Amino acid sequence: MEKIVWVKSWSGLKPNDGLDEVNAYLEQGWSVKMISACEMGDSSNSGQAYIVIEKKE
């Protein structure tokens, strides 16, 4: 089984960035299969990533 989680980051702010969700899955035995990251918009102080996690059955 696979899931894709969108993680986002802004300089100086800590909104619900998605990392808590990823960490919860990792604690349950899931593993990271792939990460794809890039900046968001015109700012080099913000970015986003798509993290593919998987659980072996």
PDBQT receptor file of N, H, CA, C and O in Angstrom, charges set to zero:
ATOM      1  N   MET A   1       0.841  -1.167   0.000  1.00  0.00    +0.000 N 
ATOM      2  CA  MET A   1       0.000   0.000   0.000  1.00  0.00    +0.000 C 
ATOM      3  C   MET A   1       0.891   1.236   0.000  1.00  0.00    +0.000 C 
ATOM      4  O   MET A   1       1.921   1.267   0.673  1.00  0.00    +0.000 OA
ATOM      5  N   GLU A   2       0.490   2.253  -0.757  1.00  0.00    +0.000 N 
ATOM      6  H   GLU A   2      -0.347   2.228  -1.304  1.00  0.00    +0.000 HD
ATOM      7  CA  GLU A   2       1.220   3.514  -0.826  1.00  0.00    +0.000 C 
ATOM      8  C   GLU A   2       0.300   4.685  -0.505  1.00  0.00    +0.000 C 
ATOM      9  O   GLU A   2      -0.909   4.632  -0.730  1.00  0.00    +0.000 OA
ATOM     10  N   LYS A   3       0.903   5.738   0.024  1.00  0.00    +0.000 N 
ATOM     11  H   LYS A   3       1.885   5.781   0.206  1.00  0.00    +0.000 HD
ATOM     12  CA  LYS A   3       0.197   6.999   0.261  1.00  0.00    +0.000 C 
ATOM     13  C   LYS A   3       1.122   8.123  -0.170  1.00  0.00    +0.000 C 
ATOM     14  O   LYS A   3       2.344   8.000  -0.091  1.00  0.00    +0.000 OA
ATOM     15  N   ILE A   4       0.532   9.214  -0.625  1.00  0.00    +0.000 N 
ATOM     16  H   ILE A   4      -0.461   9.314  -0.689  1.00  0.00    +0.000 HD
ATOM     17  CA  ILE A   4       1.293  10.407  -0.988  1.00  0.00    +0.000 C 
ATOM     18  C   ILE A   4       0.889  11.529  -0.039  1.00  0.00    +0.000 C 
ATOM     19  O   ILE A   4      -0.297  11.816   0.128  1.00  0.00    +0.000 OA
ATOM     20  N   VAL A   5       1.888  12.164   0.583  1.00  0.00    +0.000 N 
ATOM     21  H   VAL A   5       2.851  11.931   0.447  1.00  0.00    +0.000 HD
ATOM     22  CA  VAL A   5       1.636  13.252   1.527  1.00  0.00    +0.000 C 
ATOM     23  C   VAL A   5       2.305  14.513   0.981  1.00  0.00    +0.000 C 
ATOM     24  O   VAL A   5       3.474  14.485   0.595  1.00  0.00    +0.000 OA
ATOM     25  N   TRP A   6       1.563  15.608   0.952  1.00  0.00    +0.000 N 
ATOM     26  H   TRP A   6       0.614  15.631   1.265  1.00  0.00    +0.000 HD
ATOM     27  CA  TRP A   6       2.090  16.894   0.508  1.00  0.00    +0.000 C 
ATOM     28  C   TRP A   6       2.597  17.641   1.724  1.00  0.00    +0.000 C 
ATOM     29  O   TRP A   6       1.846  17.873   2.672  1.00  0.00    +0.000 OA
ATOM     30  N   VAL A   7       3.867  18.021   1.706  1.00  0.00    +0.000 N 
ATOM     31  H   VAL A   7       4.477  17.833   0.936  1.00  0.00    +0.000 HD
ATOM     32  CA  VAL A   7       4.500  18.755   2.800  1.00  0.00    +0.000 C 
ATOM     33  C   VAL A   7       4.875  20.131   2.270  1.00  0.00    +0.000 C 
ATOM     34  O   VAL A   7       5.438  20.250   1.182  1.00  0.00    +0.000 OA
ATOM     35  N   LYS A   8       4.561  21.177   3.044  1.00  0.00    +0.000 N 
ATOM     36  H   LYS A   8       4.103  21.081   3.928  1.00  0.00    +0.000 HD
ATOM     37  CA  LYS A   8       4.871  22.531   2.602  1.00  0.00    +0.000 C 
ATOM     38  C   LYS A   8       5.561  23.306   3.720  1.00  0.00    +0.000 C 
ATOM     39  O   LYS A   8       5.351  23.025   4.900  1.00  0.00    +0.000 OA
ATOM     40  N   SER A   9       6.380  24.275   3.345  1.00  0.00    +0.000 N 
ATOM     41  H   SER A   9       6.550  24.503   2.387  1.00  0.00    +0.000 HD
ATOM     42  CA  SER A   9       7.140  25.020   4.340  1.00  0.00    +0.000 C 
ATOM     43  C   SER A   9       7.264  26.479   3.922  1.00  0.00    +0.000 C 
ATOM     44  O   SER A   9       7.546  26.777   2.762  1.00  0.00    +0.000 OA
ATOM     45  N   TRP A  10       7.052  27.388   4.874  1.00  0.00    +0.000 N 
ATOM     46  H   TRP A  10       6.823  27.146   5.817  1.00  0.00    +0.000 HD
ATOM     47  CA  TRP A  10       7.241  28.822   4.672  1.00  0.00    +0.000 C 
ATOM     48  C   TRP A  10       8.230  29.311   5.714  1.00  0.00    +0.000 C 
ATOM     49  O   TRP A  10       8.182  28.880   6.866  1.00  0.00    +0.000 OA
ATOM     50  N   SER A  11       9.107  30.188   5.330  1.00  0.00    +0.000 N 
ATOM     51  H   SER A  11       9.146  30.537   4.394  1.00  0.00    +0.000 HD
ATOM     52  CA  SER A  11      10.111  30.727   6.243  1.00  0.00    +0.000 C 
ATOM     53  C   SER A  11       9.450  31.451   7.409  1.00  0.00    +0.000 C 
ATOM     54  O   SER A  11       8.616  32.334   7.209  1.00  0.00    +0.000 OA
ATOM     55  N   GLY A  12       9.823  31.074   8.618  1.00  0.00    +0.000 N 
ATOM     56  H   GLY A  12      10.500  30.356   8.780  1.00  0.00    +0.000 HD
ATOM     57  CA  GLY A  12       9.335  31.750   9.808  1.00  0.00    +0.000 C 
ATOM     58  C   GLY A  12       7.974  31.300  10.292  1.00  0.00    +0.000 C 
ATOM     59  O   GLY A  12       7.557  31.700  11.378  1.00  0.00    +0.000 OA
ATOM     60  N   LEU A  13       7.275  30.496   9.539  1.00  0.00    +0.000 N 
ATOM     61  H   LEU A  13       7.615  30.172   8.656  1.00  0.00    +0.000 HD
ATOM     62  CA  LEU A  13       5.937  30.043   9.930  1.00  0.00    +0.000 C 
ATOM     63  C   LEU A  13       5.934  28.530  10.130  1.00  0.00    +0.000 C 
ATOM     64  O   LEU A  13       6.687  27.814   9.471  1.00  0.00    +0.000 OA
ATOM     65  N   LYS A  14       5.105  28.053  11.020  1.00  0.00    +0.000 N 
ATOM     66  H   LYS A  14       4.492  28.635  11.555  1.00  0.00    +0.000 HD
ATOM     67  CA  LYS A  14       4.985  26.620  11.260  1.00  0.00    +0.000 C 
ATOM     68  C   LYS A  14       3.510  26.225  11.198  1.00  0.00    +0.000 C 
ATOM     69  O   LYS A  14       2.915  25.880  12.219  1.00  0.00    +0.000 OA
ATOM     70  N   PRO A  15       2.919  26.275   9.997  1.00  0.00    +0.000 N 
ATOM     71  CA  PRO A  15       1.537  25.811   9.885  1.00  0.00    +0.000 C 
ATOM     72  C   PRO A  15       1.511  24.289   9.936  1.00  0.00    +0.000 C 
ATOM     73  O   PRO A  15       2.548  23.658  10.139  1.00  0.00    +0.000 OA
ATOM     74  N   ASN A  16       0.370  23.712   9.759  1.00  0.00    +0.000 N 
ATOM     75  H   ASN A  16      -0.473  24.225   9.595  1.00  0.00    +0.000 HD
ATOM     76  CA  ASN A  16       0.286  22.263   9.644  1.00  0.00    +0.000 C 
ATOM     77  C   ASN A  16       0.964  21.889   8.331  1.00  0.00    +0.000 C 
ATOM     78  O   ASN A  16       0.322  21.832   7.282  1.00  0.00    +0.000 OA
ATOM     79  N   ASP A  17       2.259  21.636   8.400  1.00  0.00    +0.000 N 
ATOM     80  H   ASP A  17       2.781  21.682   9.251  1.00  0.00    +0.000 HD
ATOM     81  CA  ASP A  17       3.045  21.438   7.186  1.00  0.00    +0.000 C 
ATOM     82  C   ASP A  17       2.997  20.025   6.626  1.00  0.00    +0.000 C 
ATOM     83  O   ASP A  17       3.524  19.781   5.540  1.00  0.00    +0.000 OA
ATOM     84  N   GLY A  18       2.386  19.096   7.330  1.00  0.00    +0.000 N 
ATOM     85  H   GLY A  18       1.958  19.294   8.212  1.00  0.00    +0.000 HD
ATOM     86  CA  GLY A  18       2.283  17.726   6.843  1.00  0.00    +0.000 C 
ATOM     87  C   GLY A  18       3.305  16.781   7.438  1.00  0.00    +0.000 C 
ATOM     88  O   GLY A  18       3.150  15.564   7.332  1.00  0.00    +0.000 OA
ATOM     89  N   LEU A  19       4.355  17.314   8.065  1.00  0.00    +0.000 N 
ATOM     90  H   LEU A  19       4.481  18.303   8.150  1.00  0.00    +0.000 HD
ATOM     91  CA  LEU A  19       5.388  16.437   8.621  1.00  0.00    +0.000 C 
ATOM     92  C   LEU A  19       4.881  15.610   9.794  1.00  0.00    +0.000 C 
ATOM     93  O   LEU A  19       5.340  14.486   9.993  1.00  0.00    +0.000 OA
ATOM     94  N   ASP A  20       3.946  16.141  10.572  1.00  0.00    +0.000 N 
ATOM     95  H   ASP A  20       3.573  17.054  10.410  1.00  0.00    +0.000 HD
ATOM     96  CA  ASP A  20       3.383  15.347  11.674  1.00  0.00    +0.000 C 
ATOM     97  C   ASP A  20       2.685  14.104  11.135  1.00  0.00    +0.000 C 
ATOM     98  O   ASP A  20       2.771  13.029  11.729  1.00  0.00    +0.000 OA
ATOM     99  N   GLU A  21       1.999  14.253  10.019  1.00  0.00    +0.000 N 
ATOM    100  H   GLU A  21       1.929  15.127   9.536  1.00  0.00    +0.000 HD
ATOM    101  CA  GLU A  21       1.321  13.110   9.394  1.00  0.00    +0.000 C 
ATOM    102  C   GLU A  21       2.337  12.073   8.913  1.00  0.00    +0.000 C 
ATOM    103  O   GLU A  21       2.155  10.875   9.130  1.00  0.00    +0.000 OA
ATOM    104  N   VAL A  22       3.402  12.532   8.263  1.00  0.00    +0.000 N 
ATOM    105  H   VAL A  22       3.550  13.505   8.087  1.00  0.00    +0.000 HD
ATOM    106  CA  VAL A  22       4.448  11.617   7.792  1.00  0.00    +0.000 C 
ATOM    107  C   VAL A  22       5.083  10.897   8.975  1.00  0.00    +0.000 C 
ATOM    108  O   VAL A  22       5.264   9.680   8.935  1.00  0.00    +0.000 OA
ATOM    109  N   ASN A  23       5.422  11.639  10.029  1.00  0.00    +0.000 N 
ATOM    110  H   ASN A  23       5.274  12.627  10.062  1.00  0.00    +0.000 HD
ATOM    111  CA  ASN A  23       6.048  11.030  11.204  1.00  0.00    +0.000 C 
ATOM    112  C   ASN A  23       5.147   9.995  11.859  1.00  0.00    +0.000 C 
ATOM    113  O   ASN A  23       5.632   8.971  12.338  1.00  0.00    +0.000 OA
ATOM    114  N   ALA A  24       3.842  10.247  11.888  1.00  0.00    +0.000 N 
ATOM    115  H   ALA A  24       3.447  11.079  11.499  1.00  0.00    +0.000 HD
ATOM    116  CA  ALA A  24       2.904   9.282  12.470  1.00  0.00    +0.000 C 
ATOM    117  C   ALA A  24       2.927   7.971  11.686  1.00  0.00    +0.000 C 
ATOM    118  O   ALA A  24       2.916   6.891  12.277  1.00  0.00    +0.000 OA
ATOM    119  N   TYR A  25       2.959   8.066  10.365  1.00  0.00    +0.000 N 
ATOM    120  H   TYR A  25       2.968   8.944   9.885  1.00  0.00    +0.000 HD
ATOM    121  CA  TYR A  25       3.036   6.845   9.554  1.00  0.00    +0.000 C 
ATOM    122  C   TYR A  25       4.360   6.118   9.776  1.00  0.00    +0.000 C 
ATOM    123  O   TYR A  25       4.384   4.891   9.871  1.00  0.00    +0.000 OA
ATOM    124  N   LEU A  26       5.455   6.862   9.858  1.00  0.00    +0.000 N 
ATOM    125  H   LEU A  26       5.435   7.859   9.781  1.00  0.00    +0.000 HD
ATOM    126  CA  LEU A  26       6.758   6.230  10.072  1.00  0.00    +0.000 C 
ATOM    127  C   LEU A  26       6.798   5.491  11.408  1.00  0.00    +0.000 C 
ATOM    128  O   LEU A  26       7.400   4.422  11.506  1.00  0.00    +0.000 OA
ATOM    129  N   GLU A  27       6.166   6.050  12.429  1.00  0.00    +0.000 N 
ATOM    130  H   GLU A  27       5.677   6.918  12.349  1.00  0.00    +0.000 HD
ATOM    131  CA  GLU A  27       6.107   5.382  13.736  1.00  0.00    +0.000 C 
ATOM    132  C   GLU A  27       5.294   4.092  13.677  1.00  0.00    +0.000 C 
ATOM    133  O   GLU A  27       5.482   3.201  14.506  1.00  0.00    +0.000 OA
ATOM    134  N   GLN A  28       4.394   3.988  12.704  1.00  0.00    +0.000 N 
ATOM    135  H   GLN A  28       4.241   4.712  12.031  1.00  0.00    +0.000 HD
ATOM    136  CA  GLN A  28       3.570   2.794  12.547  1.00  0.00    +0.000 C 
ATOM    137  C   GLN A  28       4.221   1.754  11.636  1.00  0.00    +0.000 C 
ATOM    138  O   GLN A  28       3.591   0.751  11.301  1.00  0.00    +0.000 OA
ATOM    139  N   GLY A  29       5.464   1.978  11.235  1.00  0.00    +0.000 N 
ATOM    140  H   GLY A  29       5.975   2.794  11.508  1.00  0.00    +0.000 HD
ATOM    141  CA  GLY A  29       6.179   0.997  10.434  1.00  0.00    +0.000 C 
ATOM    142  C   GLY A  29       6.202   1.267   8.938  1.00  0.00    +0.000 C 
ATOM    143  O   GLY A  29       6.741   0.461   8.179  1.00  0.00    +0.000 OA
ATOM    144  N   TRP A  30       5.635   2.373   8.501  1.00  0.00    +0.000 N 
ATOM    145  H   TRP A  30       5.198   3.028   9.117  1.00  0.00    +0.000 HD
ATOM    146  CA  TRP A  30       5.702   2.734   7.093  1.00  0.00    +0.000 C 
ATOM    147  C   TRP A  30       7.120   3.206   6.780  1.00  0.00    +0.000 C 
ATOM    148  O   TRP A  30       7.868   3.568   7.689  1.00  0.00    +0.000 OA
ATOM    149  N   SER A  31       7.493   3.204   5.496  1.00  0.00    +0.000 N 
ATOM    150  H   SER A  31       6.885   2.911   4.759  1.00  0.00    +0.000 HD
ATOM    151  CA  SER A  31       8.810   3.701   5.102  1.00  0.00    +0.000 C 
ATOM    152  C   SER A  31       8.661   4.669   3.928  1.00  0.00    +0.000 C 
ATOM    153  O   SER A  31       7.674   4.629   3.193  1.00  0.00    +0.000 OA
ATOM    154  N   VAL A  32       9.650   5.530   3.771  1.00  0.00    +0.000 N 
ATOM    155  H   VAL A  32      10.451   5.562   4.368  1.00  0.00    +0.000 HD
ATOM    156  CA  VAL A  32       9.641   6.506   2.685  1.00  0.00    +0.000 C 
ATOM    157  C   VAL A  32      10.146   5.821   1.425  1.00  0.00    +0.000 C 
ATOM    158  O   VAL A  32      11.226   5.231   1.412  1.00  0.00    +0.000 OA
ATOM    159  N   LYS A  33       9.354   5.906   0.373  1.00  0.00    +0.000 N 
ATOM    160  H   LYS A  33       8.477   6.385   0.384  1.00  0.00    +0.000 HD
ATOM    161  CA  LYS A  33       9.722   5.313  -0.912  1.00  0.00    +0.000 C 
ATOM    162  C   LYS A  33      10.384   6.348  -1.818  1.00  0.00    +0.000 C 
ATOM    163  O   LYS A  33      11.345   6.040  -2.523  1.00  0.00    +0.000 OA
ATOM    164  N   MET A  34       9.861   7.591  -1.796  1.00  0.00    +0.000 N 
ATOM    165  H   MET A  34       9.080   7.841  -1.224  1.00  0.00    +0.000 HD
ATOM    166  CA  MET A  34      10.371   8.619  -2.688  1.00  0.00    +0.000 C 
ATOM    167  C   MET A  34      10.010  10.002  -2.147  1.00  0.00    +0.000 C 
ATOM    168  O   MET A  34       8.968  10.182  -1.518  1.00  0.00    +0.000 OA
ATOM    169  N   ILE A  35      10.885  10.973  -2.401  1.00  0.00    +0.000 N 
ATOM    170  H   ILE A  35      11.731  10.827  -2.912  1.00  0.00    +0.000 HD
ATOM    171  CA  ILE A  35      10.605  12.372  -2.069  1.00  0.00    +0.000 C 
ATOM    172  C   ILE A  35      10.896  13.210  -3.310  1.00  0.00    +0.000 C 
ATOM    173  O   ILE A  35      11.947  13.065  -3.935  1.00  0.00    +0.000 OA
ATOM    174  N   SER A  36       9.965  14.080  -3.659  1.00  0.00    +0.000 N 
ATOM    175  H   SER A  36       9.111  14.197  -3.152  1.00  0.00    +0.000 HD
ATOM    176  CA  SER A  36      10.157  15.030  -4.748  1.00  0.00    +0.000 C 
ATOM    177  C   SER A  36       9.907  16.419  -4.177  1.00  0.00    +0.000 C 
ATOM    178  O   SER A  36       8.824  16.686  -3.657  1.00  0.00    +0.000 OA
ATOM    179  N   ALA A  37      10.895  17.307  -4.268  1.00  0.00    +0.000 N 
ATOM    180  H   ALA A  37      11.775  17.090  -4.690  1.00  0.00    +0.000 HD
ATOM    181  CA  ALA A  37      10.777  18.622  -3.629  1.00  0.00    +0.000 C 
ATOM    182  C   ALA A  37      11.143  19.737  -4.601  1.00  0.00    +0.000 C 
ATOM    183  O   ALA A  37      11.926  19.544  -5.531  1.00  0.00    +0.000 OA
ATOM    184  N   CYS A  38      10.551  20.917  -4.361  1.00  0.00    +0.000 N 
ATOM    185  H   CYS A  38       9.915  21.074  -3.606  1.00  0.00    +0.000 HD
ATOM    186  CA  CYS A  38      10.874  22.100  -5.156  1.00  0.00    +0.000 C 
ATOM    187  C   CYS A  38      10.446  23.347  -4.387  1.00  0.00    +0.000 C 
ATOM    188  O   CYS A  38       9.752  23.253  -3.375  1.00  0.00    +0.000 OA
ATOM    189  N   GLU A  39      10.862  24.510  -4.871  1.00  0.00    +0.000 N 
ATOM    190  H   GLU A  39      11.426  24.587  -5.694  1.00  0.00    +0.000 HD
ATOM    191  CA  GLU A  39      10.438  25.762  -4.235  1.00  0.00    +0.000 C 
ATOM    192  C   GLU A  39       9.002  26.068  -4.635  1.00  0.00    +0.000 C 
ATOM    193  O   GLU A  39       8.491  25.536  -5.621  1.00  0.00    +0.000 OA
ATOM    194  N   MET A  40       8.361  26.930  -3.861  1.00  0.00    +0.000 N 
ATOM    195  H   MET A  40       8.776  27.363  -3.060  1.00  0.00    +0.000 HD
ATOM    196  CA  MET A  40       6.985  27.337  -4.169  1.00  0.00    +0.000 C 
ATOM    197  C   MET A  40       6.984  28.774  -4.653  1.00  0.00    +0.000 C 
ATOM    198  O   MET A  40       7.509  29.657  -3.974  1.00  0.00    +0.000 OA
ATOM    199  N   GLY A  41       6.412  29.016  -5.795  1.00  0.00    +0.000 N 
ATOM    200  H   GLY A  41       5.986  28.299  -6.346  1.00  0.00    +0.000 HD
ATOM    201  CA  GLY A  41       6.284  30.373  -6.310  1.00  0.00    +0.000 C 
ATOM    202  C   GLY A  41       7.620  31.039  -6.578  1.00  0.00    +0.000 C 
ATOM    203  O   GLY A  41       8.587  30.388  -6.974  1.00  0.00    +0.000 OA
ATOM    204  N   ASP A  42       7.662  32.346  -6.358  1.00  0.00    +0.000 N 
ATOM    205  H   ASP A  42       6.877  32.875  -6.037  1.00  0.00    +0.000 HD
ATOM    206  CA  ASP A  42       8.864  33.134  -6.640  1.00  0.00    +0.000 C 
ATOM    207  C   ASP A  42       9.808  33.222  -5.453  1.00  0.00    +0.000 C 
ATOM    208  O   ASP A  42      10.861  33.851  -5.556  1.00  0.00    +0.000 OA
ATOM    209  N   SER A  43       9.461  32.613  -4.338  1.00  0.00    +0.000 N 
ATOM    210  H   SER A  43       8.606  32.102  -4.255  1.00  0.00    +0.000 HD
ATOM    211  CA  SER A  43      10.241  32.767  -3.114  1.00  0.00    +0.000 C 
ATOM    212  C   SER A  43      11.155  31.572  -2.882  1.00  0.00    +0.000 C 
ATOM    213  O   SER A  43      10.736  30.420  -2.987  1.00  0.00    +0.000 OA
ATOM    214  N   SER A  44      12.409  31.868  -2.565  1.00  0.00    +0.000 N 
ATOM    215  H   SER A  44      12.750  32.804  -2.480  1.00  0.00    +0.000 HD
ATOM    216  CA  SER A  44      13.322  30.784  -2.200  1.00  0.00    +0.000 C 
ATOM    217  C   SER A  44      13.183  30.434  -0.722  1.00  0.00    +0.000 C 
ATOM    218  O   SER A  44      13.869  29.537  -0.233  1.00  0.00    +0.000 OA
ATOM    219  N   ASN A  45      12.295  31.138   0.001  1.00  0.00    +0.000 N 
ATOM    220  H   ASN A  45      11.737  31.867  -0.395  1.00  0.00    +0.000 HD
ATOM    221  CA  ASN A  45      12.064  30.868   1.423  1.00  0.00    +0.000 C 
ATOM    222  C   ASN A  45      10.872  29.957   1.662  1.00  0.00    +0.000 C 
ATOM    223  O   ASN A  45      10.468  29.753   2.807  1.00  0.00    +0.000 OA
ATOM    224  N   SER A  46      10.314  29.416   0.612  1.00  0.00    +0.000 N 
ATOM    225  H   SER A  46      10.642  29.582  -0.318  1.00  0.00    +0.000 HD
ATOM    226  CA  SER A  46       9.198  28.492   0.779  1.00  0.00    +0.000 C 
ATOM    227  C   SER A  46       9.394  27.320  -0.172  1.00  0.00    +0.000 C 
ATOM    228  O   SER A  46       9.971  27.460  -1.250  1.00  0.00    +0.000 OA
ATOM    229  N   GLY A  47       8.906  26.181   0.246  1.00  0.00    +0.000 N 
ATOM    230  H   GLY A  47       8.437  26.067   1.122  1.00  0.00    +0.000 HD
ATOM    231  CA  GLY A  47       9.074  24.996  -0.580  1.00  0.00    +0.000 C 
ATOM    232  C   GLY A  47       7.980  23.990  -0.322  1.00  0.00    +0.000 C 
ATOM    233  O   GLY A  47       7.191  24.118   0.614  1.00  0.00    +0.000 OA
ATOM    234  N   GLN A  48       7.951  22.988  -1.172  1.00  0.00    +0.000 N 
ATOM    235  H   GLN A  48       8.592  22.883  -1.933  1.00  0.00    +0.000 HD
ATOM    236  CA  GLN A  48       6.976  21.921  -1.010  1.00  0.00    +0.000 C 
ATOM    237  C   GLN A  48       7.619  20.604  -1.412  1.00  0.00    +0.000 C 
ATOM    238  O   GLN A  48       8.590  20.573  -2.167  1.00  0.00    +0.000 OA
ATOM    239  N   ALA A  49       7.068  19.534  -0.902  1.00  0.00    +0.000 N 
ATOM    240  H   ALA A  49       6.278  19.560  -0.289  1.00  0.00    +0.000 HD
ATOM    241  CA  ALA A  49       7.556  18.205  -1.248  1.00  0.00    +0.000 C 
ATOM    242  C   ALA A  49       6.385  17.241  -1.269  1.00  0.00    +0.000 C 
ATOM    243  O   ALA A  49       5.429  17.369  -0.505  1.00  0.00    +0.000 OA
ATOM    244  N   TYR A  50       6.488  16.287  -2.154  1.00  0.00    +0.000 N 
ATOM    245  H   TYR A  50       7.265  16.183  -2.775  1.00  0.00    +0.000 HD
ATOM    246  CA  TYR A  50       5.558  15.168  -2.169  1.00  0.00    +0.000 C 
ATOM    247  C   TYR A  50       6.340  13.968  -1.677  1.00  0.00    +0.000 C 
ATOM    248  O   TYR A  50       7.355  13.595  -2.265  1.00  0.00    +0.000 OA
ATOM    249  N   ILE A  51       5.870  13.365  -0.601  1.00  0.00    +0.000 N 
ATOM    250  H   ILE A  51       5.045  13.668  -0.123  1.00  0.00    +0.000 HD
ATOM    251  CA  ILE A  51       6.553  12.221  -0.006  1.00  0.00    +0.000 C 
ATOM    252  C   ILE A  51       5.681  10.993  -0.216  1.00  0.00    +0.000 C 
ATOM    253  O   ILE A  51       4.534  10.949   0.231  1.00  0.00    +0.000 OA
ATOM    254  N   VAL A  52       6.228  10.006  -0.893  1.00  0.00    +0.000 N 
ATOM    255  H   VAL A  52       7.160  10.041  -1.256  1.00  0.00    +0.000 HD
ATOM    256  CA  VAL A  52       5.517   8.749  -1.105  1.00  0.00    +0.000 C 
ATOM    257  C   VAL A  52       5.977   7.792  -0.012  1.00  0.00    +0.000 C 
ATOM    258  O   VAL A  52       7.164   7.492   0.113  1.00  0.00    +0.000 OA
ATOM    259  N   ILE A  53       5.013   7.319   0.779  1.00  0.00    +0.000 N 
ATOM    260  H   ILE A  53       4.049   7.563   0.678  1.00  0.00    +0.000 HD
ATOM    261  CA  ILE A  53       5.329   6.362   1.832  1.00  0.00    +0.000 C 
ATOM    262  C   ILE A  53       4.651   5.044   1.492  1.00  0.00    +0.000 C 
ATOM    263  O   ILE A  53       3.629   5.020   0.807  1.00  0.00    +0.000 OA
ATOM    264  N   GLU A  54       5.226   3.951   1.974  1.00  0.00    +0.000 N 
ATOM    265  H   GLU A  54       6.057   3.971   2.530  1.00  0.00    +0.000 HD
ATOM    266  CA  GLU A  54       4.660   2.642   1.681  1.00  0.00    +0.000 C 
ATOM    267  C   GLU A  54       4.727   1.749   2.901  1.00  0.00    +0.000 C 
ATOM    268  O   GLU A  54       5.585   1.901   3.771  1.00  0.00    +0.000 OA
ATOM    269  N   LYS A  55       3.801   0.818   2.935  1.00  0.00    +0.000 N 
ATOM    270  H   LYS A  55       3.104   0.695   2.228  1.00  0.00    +0.000 HD
ATOM    271  CA  LYS A  55       3.798  -0.188   3.987  1.00  0.00    +0.000 C 
ATOM    272  C   LYS A  55       3.794  -1.543   3.307  1.00  0.00    +0.000 C 
ATOM    273  O   LYS A  55       2.885  -1.869   2.544  1.00  0.00    +0.000 OA
ATOM    274  N   LYS A  56       4.804  -2.313   3.589  1.00  0.00    +0.000 N 
ATOM    275  H   LYS A  56       5.542  -2.048   4.209  1.00  0.00    +0.000 HD
ATOM    276  CA  LYS A  56       4.910  -3.657   3.008  1.00  0.00    +0.000 C 
ATOM    277  C   LYS A  56       3.883  -4.556   3.664  1.00  0.00    +0.000 C 
ATOM    278  O   LYS A  56       3.740  -4.571   4.886  1.00  0.00    +0.000 OA
ATOM    279  N   GLU A  57       3.177  -5.299   2.848  1.00  0.00    +0.000 N 
ATOM    280  H   GLU A  57       3.293  -5.287   1.855  1.00  0.00    +0.000 HD
ATOM    281  CA  GLU A  57       2.145  -6.190   3.389  1.00  0.00    +0.000 C 
ATOM    282  C   GLU A  57       2.618  -7.618   3.387  1.00  0.00    +0.000 C 
ATOM    283  O   GLU A  57       1.884  -8.513   3.807  1.00  0.00    +0.000 OA
TER     284      GLU A  57
